[in-house]
Amino acid sequence: MIEILYKLVMIIGFSFIFLGIIGLFRFKNFYSRILITSKIEILGFLTLMIGLMLYTGLSTSTLKIFIITVLVIITNPLSTHAIARSAYKSGHPIKKENH
């Protein structure tokens, strides 16, 4: 049962990453792209790490994966915000999407 569950969660994680990559090609604006990359990292990475934790079971490897996941969840919004804010402060233009 756990084997099916972790495979399903991993497939969902890869799906998030795949759809996010399509979103990167669709959007041309820097600020839209940085939003999409943030979502790819959080949703894709989080589901992949949950799948890995289910795969490894209850062990020290699971604790290490959990700690890495918490660190990424904390640092991703901070780094994304810092990149977007520095681009805005340096005068990077906010362009409207052309459809």
OpenMM code with the backbone's topology and positions (N, CA, C; nanometers):
from openmm import Vec3, app, unit

residues = "MET ILE GLU ILE LEU TYR LYS LEU VAL MET ILE ILE GLY PHE SER PHE ILE PHE LEU GLY ILE ILE GLY LEU PHE ARG PHE LYS ASN PHE TYR SER ARG ILE LEU ILE THR SER LYS ILE GLU ILE LEU GLY PHE LEU THR LEU MET ILE GLY LEU MET LEU TYR THR GLY LEU SER THR SER THR LEU LYS ILE PHE ILE ILE THR VAL LEU VAL ILE ILE THR ASN PRO LEU SER THR HIS ALA ILE ALA ARG SER ALA TYR LYS SER GLY HIS PRO ILE LYS LYS GLU ASN HIS".split()
positions = [
    Vec3(0.0823, -0.1202, 0.0000),
    Vec3(0.0000, 0.0000, 0.0000),
    Vec3(0.0865, 0.1263, 0.0000),
    Vec3(0.1908, 0.1256, 0.0832),
    Vec3(0.2810, 0.2414, 0.0904),
    Vec3(0.3540, 0.2590, -0.0418),
    Vec3(0.3864, 0.1473, -0.1081),
    Vec3(0.4573, 0.1560, -0.2357),
    Vec3(0.3724, 0.2282, -0.3408),
    Vec3(0.2463, 0.1970, -0.3458),
    Vec3(0.1565, 0.2643, -0.4405),
    Vec3(0.1418, 0.4114, -0.4035),
    Vec3(0.1310, 0.4392, -0.2751),
    Vec3(0.1126, 0.5771, -0.2289),
    Vec3(0.2342, 0.6634, -0.2606),
    Vec3(0.3544, 0.6145, -0.2323),
    Vec3(0.4724, 0.6972, -0.2604),
    Vec3(0.4932, 0.7155, -0.4107),
    Vec3(0.4608, 0.6139, -0.4908),
    Vec3(0.4716, 0.6307, -0.6358),
    Vec3(0.3715, 0.7332, -0.6867),
    Vec3(0.2513, 0.7323, -0.6323),
    Vec3(0.1493, 0.8294, -0.6709),
    Vec3(0.1918, 0.9712, -0.6334),
    Vec3(0.2461, 0.9879, -0.5140),
    Vec3(0.2922, 1.1192, -0.4696),
    Vec3(0.4098, 1.1670, -0.5550),
    Vec3(0.4991, 1.0782, -0.5909),
    Vec3(0.6121, 1.1150, -0.6772),
    Vec3(0.5634, 1.1555, -0.8164),
    Vec3(0.4656, 1.0854, -0.8701),
    Vec3(0.4103, 1.1211, -1.0005),
    Vec3(0.3444, 1.2586, -0.9939),
    Vec3(0.2739, 1.2866, -0.8851),
    Vec3(0.2129, 1.4187, -0.8671),
    Vec3(0.3210, 1.5265, -0.8606),
    Vec3(0.4300, 1.4985, -0.7905),
    Vec3(0.5406, 1.5937, -0.7816),
    Vec3(0.6037, 1.6222, -0.9168),
    Vec3(0.6274, 1.5171, -0.9944),
    Vec3(0.6834, 1.5367, -1.1281),
    Vec3(0.5853, 1.6098, -1.2191),
    Vec3(0.4559, 1.5864, -1.1982),
    Vec3(0.3541, 1.6580, -1.2770),
    Vec3(0.3570, 1.8074, -1.2468),
    Vec3(0.3702, 1.8433, -1.1180),
    Vec3(0.3815, 1.9842, -1.0808),
    Vec3(0.5032, 2.0483, -1.1489),
    Vec3(0.6149, 1.9773, -1.1475),
    Vec3(0.7362, 2.0308, -1.2091),
    Vec3(0.7180, 2.0448, -1.3600),
    Vec3(0.6606, 1.9449, -1.4239),
    Vec3(0.6387, 1.9506, -1.5684),
    Vec3(0.5461, 2.0662, -1.6063),
    Vec3(0.4357, 2.0802, -1.5345),
    Vec3(0.3432, 2.1898, -1.5638),
    Vec3(0.4066, 2.3258, -1.5353),
    Vec3(0.4912, 2.3323, -1.4347),
    Vec3(0.5616, 2.4566, -1.4062),
    Vec3(0.6596, 2.4944, -1.5157),
    Vec3(0.7247, 2.3961, -1.5731),
    Vec3(0.8172, 2.4234, -1.6836),
    Vec3(0.7401, 2.4753, -1.8047),
    Vec3(0.6230, 2.4195, -1.8294),
    Vec3(0.5388, 2.4727, -1.9368),
    Vec3(0.5016, 2.6177, -1.9061),
    Vec3(0.4703, 2.6472, -1.7808),
    Vec3(0.4392, 2.7846, -1.7413),
    Vec3(0.5563, 2.8783, -1.7611),
    Vec3(0.6776, 2.8295, -1.7402),
    Vec3(0.7958, 2.9126, -1.7640),
    Vec3(0.8074, 2.9525, -1.9103),
    Vec3(0.7754, 2.8610, -1.9995),
    Vec3(0.7815, 2.8939, -2.1415),
    Vec3(0.6649, 2.9816, -2.1858),
    Vec3(0.5528, 2.9712, -2.1157),
    Vec3(0.4359, 3.0479, -2.1545),
    Vec3(0.4498, 3.1950, -2.1175),
    Vec3(0.4992, 3.2232, -1.9982),
    Vec3(0.5106, 3.3613, -1.9525),
    Vec3(0.6408, 3.4230, -1.9994),
    Vec3(0.6360, 3.5479, -2.0403),
    Vec3(0.7553, 3.6178, -2.0877),
    Vec3(0.8039, 3.7231, -1.9878),
    Vec3(0.7202, 3.7591, -1.8932),
    Vec3(0.7535, 3.8616, -1.7951),
    Vec3(0.8422, 3.8022, -1.6850),
    Vec3(0.9422, 3.8762, -1.6438),
    Vec3(1.0338, 3.8297, -1.5384),
    Vec3(0.9593, 3.7999, -1.4088),
    Vec3(0.8688, 3.8873, -1.3697),
    Vec3(0.7995, 3.8714, -1.2423),
    Vec3(0.7023, 3.7533, -1.2455),
    Vec3(0.6418, 3.7275, -1.3593),
    Vec3(0.5569, 3.6086, -1.3728),
    Vec3(0.6410, 3.4821, -1.3676),
    Vec3(0.7554, 3.4868, -1.4298),
    Vec3(0.8433, 3.3694, -1.4287),
    Vec3(0.8974, 3.3384, -1.2891),
    Vec3(0.9288, 3.4412, -1.2134),
    Vec3(0.9816, 3.4152, -1.0798),
    Vec3(0.8721, 3.3592, -0.9893),
    Vec3(0.7472, 3.3995, -1.0127),
    Vec3(0.6350, 3.3423, -0.9387),
    Vec3(0.6194, 3.1950, -0.9721),
    Vec3(0.6281, 3.1621, -1.1000),
    Vec3(0.6137, 3.0229, -1.1423),
    Vec3(0.7276, 2.9367, -1.0870),
    Vec3(0.8505, 2.9870, -1.0900),
    Vec3(0.9615, 2.9073, -1.0374),
    Vec3(0.9477, 2.8833, -0.8884),
    Vec3(0.8929, 2.9788, -0.8187),
    Vec3(0.8691, 2.9606, -0.6757),
    Vec3(0.7657, 2.8514, -0.6519),
    Vec3(0.6625, 2.8504, -0.7329),
    Vec3(0.5592, 2.7470, -0.7190),
    Vec3(0.6124, 2.6096, -0.7580),
    Vec3(0.6951, 2.6046, -0.8614),
    Vec3(0.7554, 2.4770, -0.9002),
    Vec3(0.8355, 2.4212, -0.7834),
    Vec3(0.9147, 2.5080, -0.7234),
    Vec3(1.0013, 2.4603, -0.6161),
    Vec3(0.9214, 2.4145, -0.4959),
    Vec3(0.8223, 2.4914, -0.4567),
    Vec3(0.7467, 2.4523, -0.3381),
    Vec3(0.6595, 2.3303, -0.3637),
    Vec3(0.5736, 2.3355, -0.4649),
    Vec3(0.4808, 2.2236, -0.4878),
    Vec3(0.5522, 2.0980, -0.5354),
    Vec3(0.6381, 2.1118, -0.6349),
    Vec3(0.7086, 1.9951, -0.6862),
    Vec3(0.8049, 1.9359, -0.5854),
    Vec3(0.8851, 2.0214, -0.5264),
    Vec3(0.9843, 1.9740, -0.4295),
    Vec3(0.9172, 1.9124, -0.3077),
    Vec3(0.8122, 1.9770, -0.2582),
    Vec3(0.7454, 1.9273, -0.1376),
    Vec3(0.6834, 1.7903, -0.1620),
    Vec3(0.6155, 1.7732, -0.2741),
    Vec3(0.5545, 1.6422, -0.2999),
    Vec3(0.6602, 1.5347, -0.3273),
    Vec3(0.7688, 1.5718, -0.3930),
    Vec3(0.8756, 1.4733, -0.4137),
    Vec3(0.9393, 1.4317, -0.2810),
    Vec3(0.9595, 1.5267, -0.1927),
    Vec3(1.0190, 1.4932, -0.0633),
    Vec3(0.9239, 1.4101, 0.0225),
    Vec3(0.7947, 1.4382, 0.0143),
    Vec3(0.6978, 1.3545, 0.0867),
    Vec3(0.7009, 1.2127, 0.0312),
    Vec3(0.7117, 1.2009, -0.1009),
    Vec3(0.7239, 1.0676, -0.1610),
    Vec3(0.8493, 0.9953, -0.1163),
    Vec3(0.9607, 1.0684, -0.1075),
    Vec3(1.0843, 1.0062, -0.0582),
    Vec3(1.0733, 0.9652, 0.0875),
    Vec3(1.0053, 1.0469, 0.1674),
    Vec3(0.9871, 1.0099, 0.3086),
    Vec3(0.9006, 0.8853, 0.3219),
    Vec3(0.7983, 0.8737, 0.2374),
    Vec3(0.7162, 0.7520, 0.2391),
    Vec3(0.7981, 0.6318, 0.1928),
    Vec3(0.8850, 0.6508, 0.0959),
    Vec3(0.9675, 0.5417, 0.0437),
    Vec3(1.0678, 0.4919, 0.1473),
    Vec3(1.1331, 0.5844, 0.2191),
    Vec3(1.2361, 0.5424, 0.3144),
    Vec3(1.1789, 0.4882, 0.4438),
    Vec3(1.0534, 0.5160, 0.4721),
    Vec3(0.9939, 0.4663, 0.5958),
    Vec3(1.0425, 0.5466, 0.7148),
    Vec3(1.0295, 0.4899, 0.8310),
    Vec3(1.0698, 0.5586, 0.9536),
    Vec3(1.2166, 0.5263, 0.9829),
    Vec3(1.3053, 0.6213, 0.9455),
    Vec3(1.4483, 0.6003, 0.9657),
    Vec3(1.5169, 0.7354, 0.9804),
    Vec3(1.6473, 0.7319, 0.9962),
    Vec3(1.7212, 0.8578, 1.0064),
    Vec3(1.7235, 0.9321, 0.8730),
    Vec3(1.7137, 0.8580, 0.7637),
    Vec3(1.7067, 0.9224, 0.6324),
    Vec3(1.5806, 1.0082, 0.6201),
    Vec3(1.4707, 0.9605, 0.6773),
    Vec3(1.3467, 1.0371, 0.6755),
    Vec3(1.3628, 1.1668, 0.7529),
    Vec3(1.4318, 1.1617, 0.8638),
    Vec3(1.4560, 1.2829, 0.9431),
    Vec3(1.5415, 1.3820, 0.8649),
    Vec3(1.6420, 1.3325, 0.7956),
    Vec3(1.7267, 1.4205, 0.7140),
    Vec3(1.6468, 1.4838, 0.6005),
    Vec3(1.5640, 1.4049, 0.5344),
    Vec3(1.4803, 1.4581, 0.4270),
    Vec3(1.3842, 1.5621, 0.4819),
    Vec3(1.3288, 1.5372, 0.5989),
    Vec3(1.2367, 1.6324, 0.6616),
    Vec3(1.3064, 1.7643, 0.6938),
    Vec3(1.4264, 1.7567, 0.7480),
    Vec3(1.5015, 1.8787, 0.7815),
    Vec3(1.5339, 1.9580, 0.6555),
    Vec3(1.5765, 1.8899, 0.5504),
    Vec3(1.6056, 1.9575, 0.4233),
    Vec3(1.4786, 2.0225, 0.3688),
    Vec3(1.3664, 1.9532, 0.3775),
    Vec3(1.2389, 2.0071, 0.3288),
    Vec3(1.1986, 2.1317, 0.4051),
    Vec3(1.2125, 2.1295, 0.5351),
    Vec3(1.1781, 2.2472, 0.6165),
    Vec3(1.2689, 2.3648, 0.5808),
    Vec3(1.3973, 2.3388, 0.5634),
    Vec3(1.4893, 2.4466, 0.5267),
    Vec3(1.4543, 2.5073, 0.3910),
    Vec3(1.4191, 2.4242, 0.2950),
    Vec3(1.3820, 2.4758, 0.1627),
    Vec3(1.2514, 2.5545, 0.1708),
    Vec3(1.1557, 2.5068, 0.2483),
    Vec3(1.0283, 2.5781, 0.2627),
    Vec3(1.0498, 2.7137, 0.3280),
    Vec3(1.1448, 2.7241, 0.4178),
    Vec3(1.1736, 2.8528, 0.4824),
    Vec3(1.2512, 2.9448, 0.3895),
    Vec3(1.3512, 2.8916, 0.3209),
    Vec3(1.4393, 2.9786, 0.2423),
    Vec3(1.3854, 3.0136, 0.1033),
    Vec3(1.2981, 2.9316, 0.0460),
    Vec3(1.2487, 2.9607, -0.0884),
    Vec3(1.1722, 3.0926, -0.0974),
    Vec3(1.0748, 3.1187, -0.0113),
    Vec3(1.0060, 3.2479, -0.0224),
    Vec3(1.0980, 3.3666, 0.0047),
    Vec3(1.1926, 3.3486, 0.0947),
    Vec3(1.2861, 3.4569, 0.1245),
    Vec3(1.3751, 3.4882, 0.0050),
    Vec3(1.4276, 3.3849, -0.0578),
    Vec3(1.5160, 3.4084, -0.1725),
    Vec3(1.4386, 3.4610, -0.2931),
    Vec3(1.3188, 3.4098, -0.3153),
    Vec3(1.2373, 3.4593, -0.4261),
    Vec3(1.2020, 3.6057, -0.4060),
    Vec3(1.1654, 3.6404, -0.2839),
    Vec3(1.1331, 3.7795, -0.2538),
    Vec3(1.2551, 3.8690, -0.2716),
    Vec3(1.3704, 3.8226, -0.2269),
    Vec3(1.4922, 3.9033, -0.2395),
    Vec3(1.5294, 3.9257, -0.3868),
    Vec3(1.5143, 3.8237, -0.4684),
    Vec3(1.5455, 3.8382, -0.6108),
    Vec3(1.4481, 3.9343, -0.6776),
    Vec3(1.3189, 3.9161, -0.6521),
    Vec3(1.2184, 4.0034, -0.7139),
    Vec3(1.2322, 4.1476, -0.6643),
    Vec3(1.2594, 4.1653, -0.5379),
    Vec3(1.2733, 4.3005, -0.4832),
    Vec3(1.3974, 4.3705, -0.5381),
    Vec3(1.5057, 4.2969, -0.5499),
    Vec3(1.6263, 4.3586, -0.6053),
    Vec3(1.6075, 4.3941, -0.7522),
    Vec3(1.5339, 4.3125, -0.8256),
    Vec3(1.5047, 4.3457, -0.9655),
    Vec3(1.4173, 4.4700, -0.9735),
    Vec3(1.3196, 4.4804, -0.8855),
    Vec3(1.2313, 4.5972, -0.8844),
    Vec3(1.3075, 4.7234, -0.8447),
    Vec3(1.3907, 4.7115, -0.7413),
    Vec3(1.4682, 4.8276, -0.6934),
    Vec3(1.5719, 4.8719, -0.7960),
    Vec3(1.6237, 4.7795, -0.8754),
    Vec3(1.7235, 4.8168, -0.9751),
    Vec3(1.6606, 4.8727, -1.1024),
    Vec3(1.5268, 4.8754, -1.1057),
    Vec3(1.4582, 4.9368, -1.2185),
    Vec3(1.4154, 4.8417, -1.3278),
    Vec3(1.4128, 4.7136, -1.2995),
    Vec3(1.3662, 4.6180, -1.4007),
    Vec3(1.2194, 4.6479, -1.4287),
    Vec3(1.1840, 4.6700, -1.5555),
    Vec3(1.0465, 4.7132, -1.5865),
    Vec3(0.9433, 4.6032, -1.5648),
    Vec3(0.8260, 4.6462, -1.5229),
    Vec3(0.7128, 4.5542, -1.5120),
    Vec3(0.6346, 4.5669, -1.6414),
    Vec3(0.6433, 4.4646, -1.7242),
    Vec3(0.5780, 4.4669, -1.8554),
    Vec3(0.4479, 4.3872, -1.8480),
    Vec3(0.3509, 4.4306, -1.9246),
    Vec3(0.2277, 4.3554, -1.9351),
    Vec3(0.2468, 4.2408, -2.0324),
    Vec3(0.1735, 4.1331, -2.0089),
    Vec3(0.1826, 4.0168, -2.0965),
    Vec3(0.1182, 4.0486, -2.2311),
    Vec3(0.1846, 4.0107, -2.3388),
    Vec3(0.1301, 4.0262, -2.4735),
    Vec3(0.0681, 3.8935, -2.5163),
    Vec3(-0.0589, 3.8972, -2.5472),
    Vec3(-0.1250, 3.7719, -2.5903),
    Vec3(-0.1614, 3.7803, -2.7340),
] * unit.nanometer
topology = app.Topology()
chain = topology.addChain("A")
for resn in residues:
    res = topology.addResidue(resn, chain)
    for name in ("N", "CA", "C"):
        topology.addAtom(name, app.Element.getBySymbol(name[0]), res)
